[in-house]
Amino acid sequence: MSNAASDSRLQSFLSLCRAALGPTHVLTEPGDKAPYLIDWRRRFTGDAVAVLLPGSTEEVAAAVKACHAHQLAIVPQGGNTGLCGGATPDHVTPSVVLSLKRLNRIRQVDPLNNTITVEAGVILQQIQEAAREQDRLFPLSLAAEGSCTIGGNLSTNAGGTAVLRYGNTRELCLGLEVVTPSGEIWNGLRGLRKDNTGYDLRDLFIGAEGTLGIITAAVMKLYPAPRARVTALAAVADPRAALKLLETAQQHAGPMLTGFELMSNICLSLVTHHYPQMRYPFAEQHDQVVLLELSDNESEAHARNTFETLMEAAFEAGIVLDAVVAESVQQSRDFWNLREHIPLAQADEGKNIKHDIAVPISRIADFIETTDARIAAAFPGVRMITFGHLGDGNLHYNVSPPLGQDHDAFLANEDAIKHIVHDSVDAHGGSISAEHGLGQLKREENKRYKSEVEIALMTSIKQALDPMGLMNPGKVV
Ligand SMILES: Cc1cc2nc3c(=O)[nH]c(=O)nc-3n(C[C@H](O)[C@H](O)[C@H](O)COP(=O)(O)OP(=O)(O)OC[C@H]3O[C@@H](n4cnc5c(N)ncnc54)[C@H](O)[C@@H]3O)c2cc1C
């Protein structure tokens, strides 16, 4: 196509979009588009002919139809906090970024059905607050909750800190509204806990990272708000002791155990170094610290009694070396802040090589010991930044350069380090992406570990739903 013809096609596309969304919601100036063209970690950049900001499901459908007619790829974007480059276009495919952030209405709260119906661009924290106002809990919680959106959470099947009790985002979702790659609207906003009427379309779109369609709204589950919470930090000698503490906590607290996070000493040193207002919680340094949280629907006294019984058992068995219990809501917040500032402190420290892995809980200690040894042998002096949601088997197993080594130069080792880690994950029966998805970061790597049958099934689903390959190309499959 000549330049003049392609320019006139582009102008016709932009006119259609301006008419459907309003001119101020079609961004074409480089300065306006720039924040949408780079990912949170600043590792991926791309280009887009426009950034589209529809304000309703119908406007999303109109924008998708225009893209379909003009063969432009669509990169959906929510809060742009994803860690795998899934919401960033590439530099070669003619694309638009379709931001869902104006779809930000809470459509309905149904306390009796324990559900909330929200549009895709609602910020996670706003859903938590809306639930709280009705004396309910929306349990999805992660460090990016002040800026990530429920559409992004669903599309990455986000995990976070309460998965061991409530499951990940998939398990919190009852129904979806989706705009298909050809611009049809599927209204599957059912607040049902039982519905066996054929293939589960909802589950296809959850975790699809925008490659099968655009989620525009969802019905999410709510739970009764807990009456009391106990948050504590417990120092343990090593990951094996942390696993024994997990077993003890589950025996004594059962479903009351809602948080169980592991943080190695170096993680906490990074946090206290980069955020000096935060204090290391123990008089002595310990190799590993566990953050435990119990949530109780009975009373504060019941929660504290349960916690004390479990800690007594853990001290008696020599599992715990020291412990501090939050005495106020603020102190509980401070403990969580230590945990949630680890990714931020890592980013402040400089670039590192991240792995978001899951292995069966019973094999976590073996995994850490074996993999640490292999990495240390191949790259002496590197710093292992290991932390994560131990209660559900998910570790953020990150590798930082030795002190003093240039961070950018260190990234040249990325493939070699990733292969050591992921081969070990595979050997331990694990997954190379526990909760962040594949995006463009891990698409190729995933092919090393999935069987041909699995990749072929995924490819045929993509082909069936998006035959023109317009939805978020270059991601996932
Ligand atoms: C400090 C920090 C801590 C984090 N902690 C966690 C954690 O504990 N657990 C965890 O799971 N993740 C975590 N993340 C990663 C990230 O916050 C989650 O992946 C989140 O779910 C992304 O939501 P988002 O709205 O920012 O999505 P985006 O980054 O905008 O998009 C993510 C993916 O979803 C697609 N997408 C977005 N919206 C839609 C939609 N409406 N329809 C279709 N596709 C869509 C995008 O195309 C992209 O592929 C963390 C990130 C940061 C920065």
The ligand as an ORCA input file, in Angstrom:
! r2SCAN-3c Opt
* xyz 0 1
  C       5.074     -3.444     43.279
  C       4.330     -4.541     42.559
  C       3.911     -5.661     43.271
  C       3.196     -6.671     42.629
  N       2.770     -7.755     43.359
  C       2.061     -8.721     42.757
  C       1.588     -9.847     43.498
  O       1.811     -9.984     44.698
  N       0.856    -10.764     42.840
  C       0.586    -10.670     41.498
  O      -0.082    -11.545     40.957
  N       1.043     -9.630     40.768
  C       1.761     -8.660     41.358
  N       2.223     -7.601     40.616
  C       1.992     -7.559     39.160
  C       0.755     -6.734     38.726
  O       0.385     -5.800     39.670
  C      -0.407     -7.646     38.448
  O      -0.057     -8.458     37.349
  C      -1.727     -6.944     38.122
  O      -2.727     -7.940     38.098
  C      -1.714     -6.194     36.798
  O      -2.866     -5.352     36.742
  P      -2.859     -4.055     35.794
  O      -4.208     -3.459     35.832
  O      -1.731     -3.165     36.137
  O      -2.618     -4.739     34.375
  P      -1.673     -4.279     33.158
  O      -0.248     -4.271     33.595
  O      -2.186     -3.047     32.546
  O      -1.902     -5.497     32.176
  C      -1.490     -6.803     32.489
  C      -1.930     -7.764     31.369
  O      -3.342     -7.847     31.331
  C      -3.851     -7.384     30.075
  N      -5.053     -6.619     30.398
  C      -5.176     -5.567     31.265
  N      -6.462     -5.207     31.371
  C      -7.162     -6.020     30.560
  C      -8.547     -6.148     30.237
  N      -9.466     -5.374     30.802
  N      -8.916     -7.098     29.349
  C      -7.994     -7.906     28.779
  N      -6.689     -7.829     29.040
  C      -6.274     -6.913     29.929
  C      -2.725     -6.579     29.455
  O      -2.798     -6.603     28.049
  C      -1.521     -7.312     29.983
  O      -1.273     -8.449     29.207
  C       2.941     -6.574     41.238
  C       3.363     -5.441     40.529
  C       4.052     -4.439     41.175
  C       4.477     -3.251     40.378
*
